[in-house]
Amino acid sequence: MNEIDARPRLRVPSQAARDEVVQIRALITHPMENGSRVGPDGAVVPRHIIHRFLCTFNDQKVLDMDIGPSISANPYLEFDARVPASGRFYFEWYDDNGAIYRESASIEVT
């Protein structure tokens, strides 16, 4: 799978009150081959997983997690974040082949 095939999707509210805790949802389309499956030709399918997820907000780390090979294909993450001011969330998914998939979403404090 190359970088073009993975598709991040986000659900981030467009507005929030100052210091409100909002729910963030992030999903990426990715096969997450764990390296133990045998393909139709009898050869082991090489490992190819998203091994790290990073979310920042206005240069502040919100979530930084390592992901192991037992996570499902198309990993879905849901977490909460406090929004102190208007800004932008940045999301990065890192895979075993060196690809980094990026997406971002802004939120306005009202």
Rosetta silent file (secondary structure, phi, psi, omega in degrees, C-alpha in Angstrom):
SEQUENCE: MNEIDARPRLRVPSQAARDEVVQIRALITHPMENGSRVGPDGAVVPRHIIHRFLCTFNDQKVLDMDIGPSISANPYLEFDARVPASGRFYFEWYDDNGAIYRESASIEVT
SCORE:     score description
SCORE:     0.000 S_00000001
   1 L     0.000  132.404  177.986    0.000    0.000    0.000 S_00000001
   2 L  -101.987  176.297 -173.605    1.429    3.389   -0.859 S_00000001
   3 L   -59.849  -31.413 -177.927    0.825    6.752    0.736 S_00000001
   4 L   -68.896  -28.975 -176.036   -1.970    7.675   -1.693 S_00000001
   5 L   -73.504  -27.689 -179.979   -4.069    4.634   -0.687 S_00000001
   6 L   -79.600  133.390 -177.184   -4.420    5.560    3.005 S_00000001
   7 E  -126.794  105.612  175.271   -7.276    7.988    3.633 S_00000001
   8 E   -73.715  143.611  173.463   -7.580    9.792    6.967 S_00000001
   9 E  -133.602  138.795 -176.090  -11.041   10.925    8.052 S_00000001
  10 E  -126.355  153.422  167.828  -11.736   13.207   10.986 S_00000001
  11 E  -133.450  104.356  179.962  -14.648   14.385   13.036 S_00000001
  12 L  -129.476  130.250  178.559  -13.724   17.530   14.955 S_00000001
  13 L   -60.337  147.013  179.520  -16.307   20.121   16.039 S_00000001
  14 L   -81.929  -21.368 -179.875  -15.946   23.422   14.197 S_00000001
  15 E  -138.955  154.307  175.647  -16.779   25.439   17.349 S_00000001
  16 E  -158.129  160.351  173.318  -16.452   25.073   21.110 S_00000001
  17 L   -80.420  155.599  178.910  -16.616   27.188   24.239 S_00000001
  18 L   -56.607  131.533 -179.910  -13.321   28.187   25.872 S_00000001
  19 L    66.560   13.532  175.315  -11.922   25.235   27.898 S_00000001
  20 E   -71.189  145.386  173.593  -14.676   22.923   26.662 S_00000001
  21 E   -92.915  120.390 -178.041  -13.781   19.247   26.349 S_00000001
  22 E  -112.196  155.347  177.790  -14.596   18.078   22.828 S_00000001
  23 E   -93.546  130.818  178.805  -14.711   14.615   21.322 S_00000001
  24 E  -113.143  135.559  175.687  -12.278   13.898   18.473 S_00000001
  25 E  -125.464  131.394 -179.048  -12.700   10.974   16.088 S_00000001
  26 E  -135.664  131.555  179.215   -9.970    9.887   13.696 S_00000001
  27 E  -135.528  142.310  174.000  -10.035    6.984   11.261 S_00000001
  28 E  -131.988  135.103  176.172   -7.559    5.981    8.588 S_00000001
  29 E   -79.302  115.247 -176.727   -8.086    3.457    5.805 S_00000001
  30 L  -159.829  139.629 -174.104   -5.094    1.124    6.037 S_00000001
  31 L   -70.916  -27.468  179.326   -4.759   -2.675    5.692 S_00000001
  32 L    53.342   57.781  175.805   -2.712   -3.170    8.907 S_00000001
  33 E   -73.251  123.397 -174.180   -0.928   -6.362    7.825 S_00000001
  34 L   -87.348   -3.268  176.881    0.586   -7.848   10.995 S_00000001
  35 L    87.063    5.722  179.426    3.248   -9.949    9.260 S_00000001
  36 L  -117.522   -1.856 -179.436    1.868  -13.346   10.248 S_00000001
  37 L   -86.700  142.083  177.722   -0.738  -13.897    7.527 S_00000001
  38 E   -97.563  131.223 -179.897    0.065  -16.179    4.585 S_00000001
  39 L   -81.498  177.920 -178.210   -0.959  -14.892    1.154 S_00000001
  40 L   -60.792  -25.189 -179.835   -2.481  -16.875   -1.726 S_00000001
  41 L   -86.040    0.281  179.269    1.008  -17.708   -3.035 S_00000001
  42 L    90.236   -7.316  179.401    2.002  -19.316    0.286 S_00000001
  43 L   -88.912  150.323  177.607    4.412  -16.533    1.239 S_00000001
  44 E   -69.750  131.400  176.903    4.052  -14.528    4.428 S_00000001
  45 L   -74.455  124.281 -176.231    2.519  -11.099    3.769 S_00000001
  46 L   -61.443  148.462  177.482    5.041   -8.551    5.080 S_00000001
  47 L   -62.488  135.813  177.147    4.141   -6.475    8.119 S_00000001
  48 E  -155.272   90.529 -176.836    2.722   -3.060    7.198 S_00000001
  49 L  -125.937  160.139  165.162    0.996   -1.306   10.064 S_00000001
  50 E   -76.823  118.547 -176.134    0.389    2.154   11.405 S_00000001
  51 E  -107.041   -8.352  178.402    2.744    2.054   14.390 S_00000001
  52 E  -150.181  142.598  174.451    2.310    5.585   15.774 S_00000001
  53 E  -128.222  134.002 -179.786   -0.443    8.201   15.989 S_00000001
  54 E  -132.679  132.114  174.837    0.212   11.815   17.005 S_00000001
  55 E  -127.009  129.527  175.188   -2.283   14.625   17.579 S_00000001
  56 E  -126.441  157.037  176.268   -1.249   18.181   18.434 S_00000001
  57 E  -134.165  117.761 -178.042   -3.229   21.367   18.982 S_00000001
  58 L    47.635   49.721  177.673   -1.495   24.724   18.449 S_00000001
  59 L    68.209   11.790  175.759    1.911   23.028   18.883 S_00000001
  60 E  -108.665  131.162 -179.678    0.849   21.307   22.125 S_00000001
  61 E   -67.952  128.622  176.434    0.810   17.505   22.226 S_00000001
  62 E  -101.060  -46.853 -177.729   -2.703   16.121   22.796 S_00000001
  63 E  -152.142  131.508  176.509   -2.099   12.417   22.169 S_00000001
  64 E  -137.562  110.678 -174.615    0.994   10.442   21.156 S_00000001
  65 E  -132.335  144.106  171.547    0.527    6.698   21.046 S_00000001
  66 E   -89.872  140.556 -178.326    2.378    3.635   19.845 S_00000001
  67 L  -119.829  134.674 -179.331    0.225    1.099   18.036 S_00000001
  68 L   -97.367  174.674 -175.720    0.983   -2.619   17.882 S_00000001
  69 L   -70.340   -9.321 -178.271    0.267   -5.225   15.221 S_00000001
  70 L   -86.595   -2.988  177.493   -2.883   -6.510   16.921 S_00000001
  71 L   -71.038  151.827 -175.870   -4.946   -3.402   16.080 S_00000001
  72 L   -73.735  166.500  171.850   -7.562   -3.897   13.382 S_00000001
  73 L   -62.612  153.108  179.481   -7.436   -2.730    9.789 S_00000001
  74 L    54.733   59.807 -174.229   -8.650    0.846    9.308 S_00000001
  75 L   -58.906  133.759 -179.993   -7.825    1.927   12.873 S_00000001
  76 E  -115.032  129.394  178.766  -10.420    4.161   14.509 S_00000001
  77 E  -123.604  140.349  176.849   -9.506    6.367   17.471 S_00000001
  78 E  -135.423  127.865 -178.569  -11.817    8.395   19.669 S_00000001
  79 E  -153.404  166.335  179.989  -10.551   10.694   22.415 S_00000001
  80 E  -106.214  150.105  177.269  -11.340   13.928   24.238 S_00000001
  81 E  -143.679  138.901  175.866   -9.391   17.189   24.152 S_00000001
  82 E   -84.900  136.375 -176.686   -9.776   20.441   26.055 S_00000001
  83 E  -111.390  101.326 -177.755   -9.905   23.517   23.787 S_00000001
  84 L   -80.943  -21.466 -176.358   -8.393   26.595   25.495 S_00000001
  85 L  -160.683  168.497  174.481   -8.474   28.829   22.402 S_00000001
  86 L   -62.572  148.763  179.217   -9.210   28.847   18.695 S_00000001
  87 E   174.684 -159.089 -174.696   -6.677   26.864   16.723 S_00000001
  88 E  -133.305  133.499  170.833   -5.882   23.859   14.625 S_00000001
  89 E   -89.666  136.293  174.896   -5.579   20.165   15.407 S_00000001
  90 E  -118.132  135.528 -177.067   -2.890   18.315   13.459 S_00000001
  91 E  -123.569  136.928  177.756   -3.015   14.534   13.073 S_00000001
  92 E  -137.561  132.171  174.550   -0.207   12.240   11.905 S_00000001
  93 E  -115.458  129.167 -178.518   -0.216    8.484   11.320 S_00000001
  94 E  -111.300  130.878  177.942    3.189    6.784   10.825 S_00000001
  95 E  -113.498  169.810 -175.219    3.483    3.414    9.086 S_00000001
  96 L   -62.700  -23.828 -177.935    6.203    0.755    8.894 S_00000001
  97 L   -88.280    6.890  177.490    7.163    1.690    5.338 S_00000001
  98 L    92.340   -2.710  179.909    8.129    5.228    6.362 S_00000001
  99 L   -76.507  144.804  174.004    4.971    6.944    5.121 S_00000001
 100 E  -123.932  122.772 -179.876    3.409    9.687    7.224 S_00000001
 101 E  -102.693  128.213 -174.709   -0.241   10.472    6.616 S_00000001
 102 E  -123.651  146.438  174.517   -1.316   13.956    7.693 S_00000001
 103 E  -152.909  159.202  177.813   -4.610   15.744    8.186 S_00000001
 104 E  -147.090  162.687  178.962   -5.741   18.780   10.135 S_00000001
 105 E  -152.386  137.967  179.030   -8.916   20.484   11.333 S_00000001
 106 E   -98.441  157.888  177.871   -9.533   23.891   12.825 S_00000001
 107 E  -140.516  139.266 -178.703  -11.814   24.792   15.718 S_00000001
 108 E  -109.914  129.393  175.058  -13.081   28.216   16.740 S_00000001
 109 E   -85.302  126.757 -178.651  -13.633   29.185   20.367 S_00000001
 110 L  -109.281    0.000    0.000  -16.830   31.197   20.711 S_00000001
